[in-house]
Every structure is written in structure tokens, then in C-alpha cells.
């Protein structure tokens, strides 16, 4: 078996210990190669397994490829027709990234509800604006969070929401299990009801053909004027112009975004100039534990592969998650 390891943004390096553990899991006869994305094609002809990104050119250079593990939770970059329709198995970090995404989601939500960016920009002058700042501050306790997509990230958001004293409701495309915070996970037909009855709407779903542009003008028309939008998974779930119109028309109160419909979001986007929008540059996925979790899953999956057992984190390539 030949295994290719390709560092990337979320897994920037492989330590000597990482490589030794992977070699041990792959077996004594395995060849393990650490390379760059640019050089990977030179090693791909006999590759059975790749940990890392696989653009079309690399896929075409690897005719023996059996399995790829992504070093990202979102796998939309892999779903070009040639790879999507092939027999190659795709696994990912699915289920492993929810905790830090939810940390970040609540961080940027609290920036909005507690007026932190305004206060910080004012500096010492903030003491002259205390009454105005206090009037605009929101307590989360007692509010309802509506979660769109109840996988690992959605469940982590629900745990944090309950800890803040919020009520939780959720919907998912699939009939997934409930949680202590969400007694019943609703089907997609519940979408407009969720929007109409939530004070905070958290986008926690993957990017698929079904979710692309899901938050359009019609969706924002169903949200409360007092509601906040939080998005930490994929920016293309939101229509940028529709969000701008919703903010300008006061159809929602604010938006906390780690991901944008265009990345990087150009300086001329109207969203940059809105006081009730908080944005970070797609950094919610950062965690000191993330690389280790991915490598540990990869090592377990090498064992599963050799024993002909189901792999962890398998992606349905046709559905996109």
C-alpha cells in the first residue's frame, strides 16, 4: 500500500511521530510519502491512499487510488464530477470540528449582542456613550436559537445555547437523532417556521446543491426583525445581496459571519460598512486539537481499511456530506 500525506491549511505539518504512527498503522510493507500539493502528482501513479487535497489533476494522476481523507470538514472542493462519480471512498473530519466552530459562533454572536465592537472602537470615549450602549445590549437567556443542520456543529451550538439559558430548535435534511437540548429534530419543511420563531438563527449545515443560496430574500422575509444570523460553516449558503437588503431594510437585527458568500470578501462589499455585522476571515475552524484529531482518525481508518471494516467519517459524495 502506498500512502501520500499532503499538508494543508488545517493540517500544516506532519511531525516525525505522526509519520511513524501512520507507517506503523499502514503496515510493514507500506510506502508513506510526505509531499506538497504541488509535488504530489509525481508520487501519485501507485498511490492507494491520500490524506489531503485532491484536485482534478492529482486525481487523474492516481489511477489506483482507493480512499482519500480530506483535511477539511467541508468537502465541496472534492465534488467535481470525475471524483464524485468514482469508486474512490472519501472521508473527512465530519463530526470532529463542531466544538471549536461553536466556540467561534458564540464568540461573534456575543460581539453583536453585547455591543463589543462599538465599545472597543470608542475607546475612552465609550464612557460618554454608556446609556446608548446599554439600550442596545441583548441578554441571550430565554431567547430561542434555531439551528439549520444538526450534525456535529449544530449539536455543539445547541449545548452552548442551553448553557446560556436559551431554548433550542433544529432542522436537518436527514432524520437524525435528537439531543438533550433538542427534543425533536424537524425536517426541511420546518425551515420557514424555524425562521419565524427563532431569535438567533445558526447556519450549521454543509454546502450542497440543496443548501446553496438557501438564505435568500424569501428566507430573510420570514425572520424576525429582532433576530440575529450566525454563520460558521459555508458562506455560499447565504445570498450576499439578499443579506445586504435584509440588513438595510431592517428585516433582521444583525449578522455574525465567519464565512462569506465570496472569499475573501472584497472591500467594496456593503457588509463591511454595517455596524450590526461582525465578520472574521474564515478562522472558526482553527483549534490546537484539530490536526491531531484528523491524524488519529486517519490512523484508525488505516486499520479499518486493512480489516475491510467501514471507515469513520465517510462522505456520501452524491449528497455532498
PAROVEX-9910 format. One record per residue (C-alpha): residue in one letter; x, y negated, z. Coordinates in steps of 0.001 Angstrom, whole numbers, padded with zeros to 6 digits, always signed. Layout:
N
AXYZ/...
***
This chain:
321
X+000000+000000+000000/X+001248-003483-000882/X+000084-006389+001260/X+000594-010042+000333/X+000439-012724+003032/X-000134-016307+001860/X-000021-019154+004411/X-002572-021949+004086/X-004188-024845+005913/X-005797-022806+008695/X-003016-020220+008920/X+000093-022284+008163/X+002778-019737+009038/X+003413-016107+009918/X+005786-015549+012805/X+008219-012632+012796/X+005982-010974+015389/X+002907-011450+013179/X+004652-009808+010219/X+005943-006954+012382/X+002447-006256+013719/X+000984-006324+010216/X+003693-003959+008933/X+003002-001567+011796/X-000729-001618+011071/X-000226-001145+007319/X+001861+001979+007836/X+005487+003039+007317/X+005236+003223+003537/X+003591-000177+003099/X+005266-003165+001485/X+004447-006501+003133/X+005375-009724+001324/X+005107-013256+002703/X+004948-015785-000103/X+003476-019121-001127/X+000315-019749-003076/X+002446-020920-005995/X+004677-017818-005965/X+002053-015208-005110/X+001427-014270-008726/X+004973-012899-009017/X+004150-010271-006386/X+000560-009509-007375/X+000837-006789-010014/X+000828-003929-007496/X-000943-005689-004642/X-003693-003798-002844/X-004473-006368-000143/X-004143-010153+000107/X-004516-012327+003193/X-005013-015859+001895/X-006480-017774-001010/X-007052-016051-004348/X-007691-018479-007197/X-008617-017077-010603/X-005032-016877-011933/X-003894-014828-008933/X-006934-012571-009167/X-006181-011887-012834/X-002576-011060-011949/X-003646-008433-009393/X-005433-005591-011227/X-005029-003136-008319/X-006487-005481-005714/X-008915-003741-003327/X-009503-006198-000492/X-008982-009872+000294/X-009287-011513+003698/X-009841-015257+003494/X-008075-017592+005898/X-011163-019788+005997/X-014682-019325+007271/X-016333-020763+004166/X-015719-018627+001093/X-017263-020717-001681/X-013798-021114-003280/X-013690-017345-003895/X-017052-017061-005590/X-016079-017672-009194/X-017791-015075-011423/X-014794-012828-012004/X-014132-012291-008302/X-017749-012444-007185/X-018802-009681-009577/X-015774-007452-009000/X-015470-004443-006699/X-012896-006214-004522/X-014040-006431-000894/X-013963-009908+000681/X-013749-010509+004419/X-013373-013764+006306/X-013295-015405+009714/X-017076-015173+009829/X-018129-015224+013476/X-014721-016376+014755/X-014858-020161+014266/X-018109-021177+015927/X-016679-022263+019259/X-014376-024999+018005/X-016802-026127+015308/X-019433-026556+018007/X-016968-028397+020274/X-016356-030846+017464/X-020028-031134+016578/X-020877-032171+020101/X-017893-034496+020223/X-019047-036536+017248/X-022683-036355+018380/X-021700-037847+021736/X-019838-040612+019967/X-023157-041662+018473/X-025420-041136+021452/X-023053-042837+023932/X-022039-045677+021569/X-018356-044834+021905/X-017058-046150+018550/X-018740-049531+019104/X-017348-049786+022611/X-013822-048865+021570/X-013819-051336+018671/X-014886-054151+021002/X-012024-053557+023404/X-012040-056049+026318/X-014946-057894+024709/X-017153-054850+025357/X-017882-056231+028863/X-019736-059087+027189/X-021997-056614+025374/X-022966-054281+028214/X-026749-054866+028015/X-026848-054239+024253/X-024674-051134+024513/X-026757-049711+027350/X-030002-050277+025417/X-028711-048122+022545/X-027377-045218+024610/X-029193-041882+024474/X-029277-039047+027000/X-029422-035597+025410/X-031172-033870+028302/X-034753-032989+027386/X-034273-033507+023638/X-034723-030761+021041/X-031908-029528+018839/X-032907-027876+015569/X-030222-025595+014172/X-030099-024753+010464/X-028193-021488+010152/X-027959-019242+013207/X-024645-017491+012758/X-021579-017939+014920/X-021531-021729+014668/X-025266-022116+015210/X-025182-019901+018279/X-022245-021823+019736/X-024109-025089+019168/X-027130-023644+020965/X-025056-022662+024000/X-023673-026170+024286/X-027073-027754+023693/X-028603-025756+026520/X-025735-026763+028802/X-026653-030387+028057/X-030248-029679+029065/X-031589-029597+025509/X-034294-027374+024085/X-033215-025319+021061/X-034933-024039+017951/X-033288-022424+014946/X-033896-021045+011473/X-031929-018700+009277/X-032266-017159+005851/X-031944-013671+007344/X-033907-012007+010177/X-031113-012446+012722/X-031341-011667+016413/X-032433-014371+018878/X-030247-015581+021735/X-030819-016668+025343/X-031185-020243+024064/X-033435-019464+021081/X-036249-017031+021759/X-037199-016619+018096/X-035179-017451+015001/X-037518-018824+012372/X-037482-018062+008610/X-036700-020658+005902/X-040396-021599+005639/X-039959-023278+009039/X-037496-025841+007639/X-039805-028854+007430/X-041353-028071+010822/X-037880-027875+012339/X-037028-031274+010868/X-040261-032835+012093/X-039848-031572+015665/X-036096-031965+016305/X-034296-034908+017876/X-030936-033599+016696/X-030598-031516+013517/X-027391-029480+013312/X-026294-028115+009951/X-024513-024831+010703/X-025130-022883+007500/X-022646-021843+004792/X-022594-023396+001332/X-024524-021193-001084/X-026664-021883-004159/X-029651-021923-001798/X-028192-024428+000670/X-026510-026736-001857/X-028291-030136-001693/X-030683-028754+000931/X-030769-032088+002759/X-032253-034264+000039/X-034757-037127+000084/X-037631-034783+000867/X-035792-033284+003832/X-034926-036682+005313/X-038556-037789+004879/X-039513-035005+007298/X-037058-036043+010022/X-037905-038288+012957/X-036759-041924+012643/X-035095-041413+016028/X-033262-038227+015007/X-029538-037608+014591/X-027947-035383+011944/X-024821-033337+012767/X-022897-031528+010029/X-019772-029417+010635/X-019865-026618+008028/X-020048-027731+004390/X-020685-031261+003145/X-022389-030268-000082/X-025420-029129+001902/X-026255-032864+002098/X-027025-035119-000863/X-024875-038191-000259/X-027190-040726-001913/X-030188-039284-000071/X-028365-039652+003253/X-027434-043243+002402/X-031052-044015+001569/X-032242-042351+004765/X-029814-044398+006850/X-030564-047672+005084/X-034310-047051+005289/X-034067-046114+008989/X-035584-042715+008297/X-033068-041246+010754/X-031125-042892+013556/X-027593-041686+012890/X-025316-039100+011346/X-022268-037325+012788/X-020301-035759+009943/X-017114-033726+009863/X-017755-032681+006272/X-018851-034859+003357/X-020551-034202+000012/X-017335-035425-001633/X-013972-034694-000060/X-012098-036815+000547/X-014998-039246+000733/X-013976-042283-001364/X-013536-045650+000360/X-016395-047107-001679/X-018982-044748-000160/X-021640-046737+001691/X-021381-044299+004592/X-018067-045823+005707/X-019712-049173+006432/X-022577-047903+008600/X-022323-048413+012366/X-024591-045434+013022/X-022420-042957+011064/X-019434-041222+012663/X-017106-039254+010395/X-013994-037139+010833/X-011896-035741+007919/X-012993-032079+007914/X-010999-031314+011063/X-013619-029426+013094/X-012024-026145+012029/X-008850-026794+013984/X-008089-024666+017047/X-004937-023387+018704/X-006567-019933+018657/X-007710-019825+015033/X-004661-018332+013305/X-004286-015650+015963/X-007930-014637+015686/X-007623-014270+011909/X-004436-012205+012140/X-005924-009979+014849/X-008976-009309+012664/X-006725-008615+009671/X-004713-006076+011665/X-007875-004362+012884/X-009182-004315+009311/X-005974-002694+008036/X-006717+000145+010427/X-010342+000295+009311/X-009251+000375+005648/X-006937+003335+006171/X-009605+005236+008086/X-012278+004425+005474/X-014293+002538+008096/X-016372-000611+007499/X-014331-003804+007698/X-015088-006695+010061/X-016361-009975+008650/X-017487-008608+005281/X-018919-011206+002905/X-021855-010463+000624/X-020313-012092-002422/X-023600-012399-004259/X-025201-014288-001368/X-022070-016247-000512/X-021751-015440+003220/
***
